[in-house]
Amino acid sequence: MQDRVLDPEAKKTDLGPMATVIDTLTARNPEDRAARHPEKQNRPDTAVLRKPEWLRVRAPGSGQYNETRGIVREHKLTTVCEEAACPNIGECWSQKHATMMIMGEICTRACAFCNVTTGLPNALDADEPRRVAEAVAKMGLKHVVITSVDRDDLADGGAQHFAQVVLAIRAAAPGTTIEILTPDFLRKDRAENVVIDARPDVFNHNLETVPRLYLKIRPGARYYNSLRLLERVKERDPSQFTKSGLMVGLGEAKEEVMQVMDDMRSAGVDFITIGQYLQPTRKHAAIDRFVTPEEFKAYEAIARAKGFLMVSSSPLTRSSHHAGEDFAKLQAARRALDARMA
């Protein structure tokens, strides 16, 4: 799910002794934004809504945060925490949680919500699986999340590379559980089977938004292809947990969100995440509105009633936020369900 940049140069608004909102819309100068998103520069600036008080995050900078940052730099790794702009980076890195982004930092897609650089990617780095695995082992991670850019330029969409990373982590850190957040492998002739057969513990692919908004928000993707991908994971390996996420605040209706929940459940999705969309720059899709914490709680109640084993629904929910803790809850929920069914 989409996240936001926390830039040390960003404008900060004090909200109290423990919380800071970081204004990402002024975090980069126009030249930086143009280089990162050349395809968006001819678009008119979108309107900016004032952030409500509940969207508060800590500014990063603890000792443990810096240690995590040092390990990432030492192993020459890319993280979605930085590239895709996560508001939770200070909290997660301070707890030695980092989401690795493989296959480079340049994406072949140009989604209207995403802050990852768009362009022509470089060749795959054959040594990356080893470096990622070594970093996971060095950080002593109990649970790791691996994601990637879209690689439409590759015949298999990067499926084999994903599998190699999973297998390398299994060898270097056998006690670590692995969650992957993959692209959609659109028109890649079932290449995702290679990734499924590597047997990650959690297979995550985000639907991101409701079908009606796909052309505007996720034009390079197809809603039913993404849904079918999640369904195929369950068909090929029913033991794997599946997970998917939605952004809200893009103009979707409550009834549309509920329909997506039903679609996910029909595809066997175990875990749904729902979080607030925040625009990275004024050239990205505008925020339609800020969804209230009470509405997020209502979405959580509805999702649980529909049968999801695990639900995370809050303004700052992101795909990998608290992933390790949530995985333990997910396992417990399955055990409880199995016991009831016995």
C-alpha positions in Angstrom: 0.0 0.0 0.0 1.1 3.5 -0.8 3.2 5.4 1.8 4.7 8.8 2.1 8.2 10.4 2.1 9.6 11.7 5.4 12.3 14.1 4.2 14.6 15.7 6.8 14.4 18.9 4.8 10.6 18.9 5.0 8.6 21.6 6.8 7.5 20.5 10.3 4.4 21.5 12.2 4.5 21.1 15.9 1.5 19.3 17.3 2.8 18.6 20.8 5.7 17.2 22.7 5.7 13.7 21.0 4.2 14.2 17.6 5.2 16.0 14.4 3.4 16.2 11.0 5.9 16.3 8.2 4.7 18.2 5.2 5.9 16.0 2.3 4.4 18.3 -0.4 7.2 20.8 0.1 9.9 18.2 0.8 11.5 18.3 -2.6 12.4 21.1 -4.9 10.8 21.2 -8.4 13.9 19.8 -10.1 13.9 16.8 -7.8 10.2 16.2 -8.3 10.6 16.5 -12.1 13.4 14.0 -12.2 11.5 11.5 -10.0 8.2 11.8 -11.8 8.8 13.2 -15.3 5.4 11.8 -16.5 3.5 14.0 -14.0 5.1 17.4 -14.7 2.5 18.6 -17.2 -0.3 17.9 -14.9 -1.9 20.8 -13.0 -1.2 21.0 -9.3 -3.8 19.3 -7.2 -5.5 20.9 -4.3 -4.0 20.3 -0.8 -6.2 19.6 2.2 -5.1 20.6 5.7 -4.1 17.5 7.7 -6.3 16.6 10.6 -4.9 16.2 14.1 -5.0 12.4 14.1 -2.4 12.2 11.3 0.6 12.5 13.6 4.0 10.8 13.3 7.2 11.0 15.1 10.2 12.5 13.3 12.9 9.9 12.9 16.3 10.1 14.6 16.7 7.6 17.5 19.9 5.7 18.0 18.2 2.4 16.9 16.8 4.2 13.8 20.3 5.3 12.9 21.6 1.8 13.4 19.0 0.3 11.1 19.8 3.1 8.6 23.5 2.2 8.8 22.8 -1.5 8.1 20.7 -0.6 5.1 23.5 1.6 3.7 26.2 -0.9 4.5 24.5 -3.6 2.4 23.5 -1.1 -0.4 19.9 -1.9 -0.1 16.8 0.0 -1.1 13.8 0.2 1.2 10.2 1.0 0.5 10.3 2.9 3.8 12.3 5.6 2.0 11.5 5.3 -1.6 7.7 4.9 -1.3 7.5 7.4 1.5 6.3 5.7 4.7 5.1 8.0 7.5 5.9 5.2 10.0 9.7 5.0 9.2 10.7 6.6 12.5 8.7 4.0 14.6 9.6 1.0 12.5 13.3 1.7 12.0 13.6 2.4 15.7 12.4 -1.2 16.3 14.7 -2.6 13.6 11.9 -3.2 11.2 12.6 -2.3 7.6 10.8 -3.3 4.4 13.3 -4.2 1.6 12.5 -3.1 -1.9 14.2 -5.3 -4.5 14.9 -5.0 -8.2 16.0 -1.4 -8.1 14.4 1.9 -7.2 12.9 2.7 -10.6 9.4 1.5 -11.5 8.0 0.9 -15.0 4.5 2.0 -13.8 3.3 5.6 -13.2 0.5 5.2 -10.6 -1.1 8.4 -9.6 -0.7 7.8 -5.9 2.9 6.5 -5.7 6.1 8.3 -4.9 8.5 5.7 -6.3 10.5 6.9 -9.3 9.1 6.2 -12.7 11.4 5.4 -15.7 13.5 2.7 -17.3 15.0 0.4 -14.7 18.6 -0.9 -14.6 19.5 -4.6 -15.0 18.8 -6.9 -12.1 21.6 -7.1 -9.5 22.5 -10.8 -9.2 24.1 -10.2 -5.8 21.1 -8.6 -4.3 19.5 -11.7 -2.8 22.7 -12.4 -0.8 22.9 -8.8 0.5 19.3 -8.7 1.5 19.6 -12.1 3.3 22.8 -10.9 5.1 21.1 -7.7 6.3 18.0 -9.7 7.5 20.3 -12.0 9.5 22.4 -9.1 10.8 19.3 -7.2 12.1 18.0 -10.3 13.7 14.6 -9.9 12.2 11.9 -12.3 13.3 9.7 -11.3 10.4 10.7 -9.5 7.2 8.7 -7.9 4.4 10.1 -7.9 0.9 8.5 -5.7 -1.8 9.6 -4.5 -5.2 9.0 -2.0 -8.0 7.0 -3.2 -11.0 9.3 -4.7 -13.7 7.2 -4.9 -16.8 10.5 -4.8 -18.8 11.3 -8.4 -17.6 9.9 -11.5 -19.2 8.8 -12.9 -15.8 8.2 -9.6 -14.1 11.0 -10.4 -11.7 9.4 -13.5 -10.3 12.6 -15.6 -10.3 14.5 -12.8 -8.6 11.8 -12.6 -5.9 12.1 -16.4 -5.4 15.9 -16.2 -5.1 15.6 -13.5 -2.4 13.1 -15.7 -0.4 15.4 -18.8 -0.7 18.5 -16.7 0.3 16.7 -15.5 3.4 15.7 -19.0 4.3 19.3 -20.1 4.1 20.8 -17.1 6.0 18.1 -16.6 8.6 16.1 -19.8 8.9 14.1 -18.6 11.9 12.8 -15.5 10.1 9.3 -15.6 8.7 8.9 -14.0 5.3 6.2 -11.7 3.9 6.3 -10.6 0.3 4.5 -7.7 -1.3 4.6 -8.4 -5.1 3.7 -6.6 -8.3 0.7 -8.0 -10.3 2.8 -10.0 -12.9 0.3 -8.7 -15.5 0.6 -10.6 -18.8 3.6 -12.7 -17.5 2.1 -16.1 -18.2 1.7 -17.4 -14.6 5.2 -16.3 -13.7 3.9 -15.8 -10.1 3.9 -19.6 -9.7 7.7 -19.4 -9.2 7.2 -17.0 -6.3 4.4 -19.0 -4.8 6.5 -22.2 -5.0 9.3 -20.4 -3.0 6.8 -20.7 -0.1 6.8 -17.3 1.6 4.8 -17.2 4.8 2.6 -14.4 3.6 1.9 -13.5 0.0 0.7 -9.8 -0.2 -0.5 -8.0 -3.3 -2.4 -4.7 -2.8 -5.6 -4.0 -4.8 -5.0 -0.3 -3.7 -8.4 1.1 -4.6 -11.9 0.3 -5.8 -12.4 -0.8 -9.5 -14.1 2.5 -10.5 -10.9 4.4 -9.7 -8.4 2.1 -11.4 -8.1 4.1 -14.6 -7.4 7.3 -12.7 -5.3 5.9 -9.8 -3.7 2.7 -11.1 -3.9 2.9 -14.9 -1.2 0.3 -15.6 -3.0 -2.4 -13.6 -6.2 -4.3 -13.9 -8.4 -4.9 -10.9 -9.5 -8.4 -11.7 -6.0 -9.5 -12.7 -4.8 -8.4 -9.2 -7.8 -10.2 -7.6 -7.1 -13.3 -9.6 -3.5 -13.3 -8.6 -4.5 -13.5 -4.9 -6.9 -16.3 -5.7 -4.2 -18.3 -7.6 -2.0 -18.2 -4.5 -4.6 -20.0 -2.5 -5.3 -22.5 -5.3 -1.7 -23.4 -5.6 -0.7 -23.4 -1.9 -3.7 -23.1 0.5 -1.3 -23.0 3.5 0.1 -19.6 2.5 -1.5 -16.6 4.1 -2.7 -14.0 1.6 -3.0 -10.3 2.3 -4.2 -7.2 0.4 -4.6 -3.5 1.1 -6.7 -0.5 0.2 -6.2 3.2 0.4 -9.2 5.3 1.2 -9.8 9.0 0.8 -9.5 8.9 -3.0 -13.2 9.4 -3.7 -14.4 5.9 -3.2 -17.9 5.2 -1.6 -18.3 3.0 1.5 -20.4 0.6 -0.5 -17.5 0.2 -3.0 -15.1 -0.6 -0.2 -17.5 -3.2 1.1 -17.7 -4.8 -2.3 -13.9 -5.0 -2.5 -13.9 -6.7 0.8 -16.4 -9.3 -0.6 -14.2 -9.7 -3.7 -11.2 -10.3 -1.5 -13.0 -12.9 0.7 -14.2 -14.7 -2.5 -10.5 -14.9 -3.5 -9.6 -16.4 -0.1 -7.7 -13.3 1.2 -6.9 -13.8 4.9 -5.7 -10.3 5.9 -6.9 -6.8 4.8 -5.2 -3.5 5.5 -7.0 -0.2 5.1 -5.2 3.2 5.4 -5.5 6.8 4.5 -4.2 8.0 1.2 -1.7 10.9 1.5 -0.4 12.6 -1.7 3.4 12.8 -2.1 3.4 16.0 -4.2 0.9 18.4 -5.8 1.4 16.5 -9.1 0.0 13.3 -7.6 -3.7 12.4 -7.2 -5.5 14.8 -4.9 -6.9 13.7 -1.5 -10.7 13.7 -1.7 -11.1 13.7 2.0 -9.6 12.5 5.3 -11.4 9.4 6.6 -12.0 9.7 10.3 -10.7 7.2 12.9 -14.3 6.3 13.7 -14.9 5.4 10.0 -11.8 3.2 10.1 -13.1 1.4 13.1 -16.3 0.8 11.3 -14.5 -0.6 8.3 -12.6 -2.9 10.7 -15.8 -4.2 12.2 -17.3 -4.8 8.8 -14.2 -6.7 7.6 -14.1 -8.9 10.6 -17.8 -9.7 10.2 -17.0 -10.7 6.6 -14.6 -13.3 7.8 -11.1 -11.9 7.5 -8.7 -13.6 9.9 -6.8 -10.3 10.4 -7.8 -6.7 9.9 -5.7 -3.5 10.2 -7.7 -0.4 9.6 -6.5 3.1 10.7 -5.3 6.4 9.2 -1.7 5.4 9.4 -2.1 1.7 8.5 0.4 0.6 5.8 1.0 -2.8 4.3 4.1 -3.5 6.4 3.4 -1.5 9.5 3.5 -3.9 12.5 3.8 -6.8 10.1 5.6 -9.1 12.5 3.1 -8.5 15.3 0.2 -8.9 12.9 1.7 -12.1 11.5 1.7 -13.7 15.0 -2.0 -12.6 15.4 -2.8 -14.0 11.9 -1.3 -17.4 12.9 -3.3 -17.4 16.2 -6.5 -16.6 14.3 -6.0 -19.5 12.0 -5.3 -21.9 14.9 -8.5 -20.7 16.6 -10.5 -21.1 13.4 -9.1 -24.6 12.8 -10.0 -25.5 16.4 -13.6 -24.4 15.9 -13.8 -26.4 12.7 -12.4 -29.6 14.2 
